């Protein structure tokens, strides 16, 4: 089945969209804000050669239910992941999370460690290490004209490419195909008023306490873990990546990917698939 095909799962009264390719050991990919399952389009085809790769759209993202009146916080999204795994009868899976998706899968994992065979994290929030850029986005999200600002950022290629948009997310904008990224992952967020409001709700509901609190149970995470970090990440510095590595118990592998920023799987998809593929192949599940 093609990664372009959208399937739907019922999670309570929510309709959660997802894409699924391959067969074998299941891997669940969880995107960050304000993207969708399509952010994995460059890496899933390769990883799906030997595995069942599933990428969902979180509440308020992609083709899933958009309801700005609902809670979009990290714990709420972790419950969506839990319900989604139940709906697909995924008794155990490798969880892959990026950016806020990394915090969501960590929240899920500390609550259900027996359901997670491996944990793969990249460029994500780190407990007790607040990001100034994330805090700036939170501040903007609470301004009176926040919805208009967000709508303009999502609909204007020039604004989206600037430092006020996604310009700081990449290491080499001059060699990265930003037009493709904008068309597939950014512009769809401005397709309707409810989509803009859902993205805004996600950011407004983000709270650092939801990143910090699960860390108290990190010591209980015995499954193989892999942390990748973009060397030039401006949102979550390399020092923060090392800090997350220190917080997670063994076995945990940590790798730095040069020449990329926040979005390793977008800027360096071959490096990402090679690194993650190697980890999946050689990490023990015993």
C-alpha positions in Angstrom: 0.0 0.0 0.0 1.2 3.5 -0.8 2.2 6.0 1.9 -0.2 8.4 0.1 -3.2 6.3 1.1 -5.0 7.7 4.1 -6.8 5.3 6.5 -9.0 6.2 9.5 -9.3 4.7 13.0 -11.9 5.5 15.5 -10.5 6.6 18.9 -13.5 7.3 21.1 -15.4 10.0 19.2 -12.3 11.0 17.3 -11.4 10.0 13.8 -7.6 9.6 13.6 -6.0 9.5 10.2 -2.9 7.4 9.5 -0.7 6.0 6.7 0.6 2.5 6.7 3.2 0.7 4.6 5.1 -2.6 4.9 4.7 -5.6 7.1 6.4 -7.3 10.0 7.4 -5.6 13.3 5.3 -2.5 13.8 6.8 0.9 14.1 4.6 3.9 15.0 5.8 7.4 13.9 4.5 10.4 15.9 5.1 13.9 14.4 5.5 17.2 16.1 3.7 20.5 15.9 2.5 21.8 13.5 3.2 19.0 11.0 1.5 15.8 10.1 2.2 12.2 9.2 3.5 13.4 5.8 6.7 14.6 7.5 7.8 10.9 7.5 7.3 10.6 3.7 11.1 10.6 2.9 12.0 7.9 5.5 9.1 5.5 5.8 9.5 3.8 2.3 13.0 2.7 3.1 12.3 1.6 6.7 9.1 -0.2 5.5 11.1 -2.7 3.4 11.4 -5.0 6.4 8.8 -3.5 8.8 5.2 -2.4 9.2 5.5 1.4 9.4 2.5 3.4 10.7 2.3 7.2 10.9 -0.6 8.9 12.5 -2.0 12.4 12.4 -2.4 13.7 15.9 -5.6 15.4 17.1 -5.9 18.7 15.3 -3.3 17.7 12.6 -3.4 16.5 9.0 -6.6 14.6 8.2 -7.5 13.7 11.8 -10.4 15.4 13.7 -9.9 19.1 14.2 -11.7 20.4 17.2 -10.1 23.6 18.8 -12.4 23.3 21.8 -10.6 20.1 22.9 -7.5 19.7 25.0 -4.5 19.4 22.7 -1.9 19.1 25.5 0.9 16.5 25.5 -1.0 14.3 28.0 -4.1 14.5 25.8 -2.2 13.6 22.7 -0.6 10.7 24.5 -4.1 9.4 25.3 -4.8 9.6 21.5 -1.7 7.5 20.9 -2.9 5.0 23.5 -6.4 4.8 21.9 -4.9 4.5 18.5 -2.7 1.6 19.4 -5.7 -0.1 20.9 -7.8 0.5 17.8 -5.1 -1.1 15.6 -4.5 -3.9 18.2 -0.9 -2.9 18.4 0.0 -4.8 21.6 3.7 -3.7 21.3 5.5 -1.4 18.9 8.6 0.6 18.4 7.7 4.3 19.0 9.4 7.0 17.0 8.9 10.6 18.0 10.1 14.0 16.8 9.9 17.4 18.3 6.7 17.6 20.5 5.9 14.1 19.2 9.0 13.0 21.2 7.4 14.4 24.4 4.1 12.7 23.5 5.7 9.3 23.0 7.7 9.6 26.2 4.5 10.4 28.1 2.9 7.4 26.6 5.9 5.2 27.3 6.2 5.9 31.0 2.5 5.1 31.4 2.7 1.9 29.2 6.3 0.7 29.1 5.2 -2.9 28.3 3.6 -1.7 25.1 6.9 -0.1 23.7 9.6 -2.4 22.4 12.0 0.3 21.4 12.0 4.1 21.7 13.5 6.4 19.0 13.6 10.2 19.7 15.0 13.1 17.7 15.3 16.8 18.5 12.7 17.1 21.1 11.9 19.0 24.3 14.1 18.1 27.3 13.0 18.1 30.9 14.2 21.1 32.9 15.7 22.7 29.8 13.2 25.2 28.4 13.7 26.3 24.8 13.6 30.1 24.3 12.3 29.7 20.8 9.4 27.5 22.0 8.6 30.0 24.7 8.5 32.7 22.1 6.0 30.7 20.1 3.9 30.2 23.2 3.9 34.0 23.9 2.9 34.7 20.3 0.1 32.2 20.5 -1.5 34.2 23.3 -1.4 37.6 21.6 -4.8 39.1 20.5 -4.0 38.6 16.8 -2.4 35.2 17.2 -4.8 33.5 14.8 -4.1 36.0 12.0 -0.4 35.8 12.6 -0.4 32.0 12.4 -2.7 32.0 9.4 -0.4 34.3 7.5 2.7 32.3 8.4 1.1 29.1 7.2 -0.2 30.6 3.9 2.7 32.8 2.9 5.8 31.0 1.5 8.0 34.0 2.1 6.9 34.4 5.8 7.1 30.7 6.4 10.7 30.6 5.1 11.8 33.5 7.2 13.2 33.3 10.8 9.7 34.2 11.9 8.4 31.0 10.4 10.4 27.8 9.8 13.6 29.5 8.6 15.5 28.6 11.9 14.5 24.9 11.6 17.0 24.1 8.9 20.8 24.1 8.7 21.1 24.8 4.9 18.0 26.5 3.5 19.8 27.1 0.2 20.1 23.4 -0.5 16.9 22.2 1.1 13.7 22.0 -1.0 11.7 24.4 1.1 9.0 24.8 -1.6 8.1 21.1 -1.3 8.1 21.2 2.5 5.9 24.3 2.5 3.4 22.9 0.0 3.1 19.5 1.7 3.4 20.3 5.4 2.9 24.0 6.0 0.2 25.4 3.6 -2.4 22.7 4.5 -2.6 24.2 8.0 -4.1 27.3 6.5 -6.8 25.5 4.5 -9.6 26.4 6.9 -10.3 28.5 10.0 -10.7 25.4 12.2 -7.2 24.0 11.1 -5.6 27.3 12.1 -7.4 27.3 15.4 -6.4 23.7 16.1 -2.7 24.5 15.5 -3.1 27.5 17.8 -4.8 25.4 20.5 -1.9 22.9 20.3 0.7 25.6 21.1 -1.5 27.3 23.7 -1.9 23.9 25.6 1.8 23.1 25.5 3.2 23.2 29.0 6.7 22.5 30.3 5.4 20.7 33.3 4.1 18.1 30.9 7.6 17.6 29.6 9.2 17.6 33.1 6.9 15.4 35.1 7.3 12.1 33.2 11.1 12.3 33.7 10.6 11.0 37.3 9.8 7.6 35.7 12.5 7.5 33.0 14.6 5.1 35.2 11.9 2.5 34.6 12.4 2.5 30.8 14.3 -0.7 30.2 13.7 -1.0 26.4 16.4 -0.1 23.9 16.4 3.6 23.3 18.0 5.8 20.6 18.4 9.6 20.6 19.4 11.4 17.4 20.2 15.1 17.3 20.7 17.6 14.6 24.1 19.3 15.1 22.7 22.7 14.1 19.4 22.5 16.0 18.5 26.1 17.1 15.3 25.1 18.9 16.8 22.3 21.1 20.5 22.8 21.4 23.0 19.9 21.2 23.6 20.4 25.0 20.0 19.6 25.5 20.3 16.5 23.5 23.2 15.3 25.6 21.1 16.1 28.7 18.3 13.9 27.5 20.8 11.1 26.9 21.9 11.5 30.5 18.4 11.3 31.8 17.5 8.1 30.0 18.8 4.8 31.5 20.8 2.2 29.6 20.6 0.9 27.0 20.5 4.3 25.2 22.4 5.1 22.1 23.1 8.8 21.1 24.2 10.1 17.7 24.7 13.6 16.3 23.8 14.1 12.7 25.9 16.9 11.1 24.6 19.4 8.6 21.0 19.6 9.8 18.8 21.4 12.3 15.5 20.5 13.9 14.2 18.3 11.1 16.8 15.5 10.6 14.4 13.3 8.7 13.5 16.2 6.3 17.1 17.6 5.7 19.0 14.4 5.8 16.6 11.5 5.2 19.3 9.1 4.1 21.3 9.7 7.2 18.2 9.3 9.3 17.1 6.0 7.7 20.6 4.6 7.9 21.0 5.4 11.6 17.5 4.3 12.7 17.6 1.2 10.4 20.9 0.2 12.0 19.5 0.7 15.5 16.4 -1.4 14.7 18.5 -4.1 13.2 21.0 -4.5 16.0 19.2 -3.5 19.2 18.2 -6.4 21.3 14.6 -7.0 22.3 15.5 -9.7 24.8 
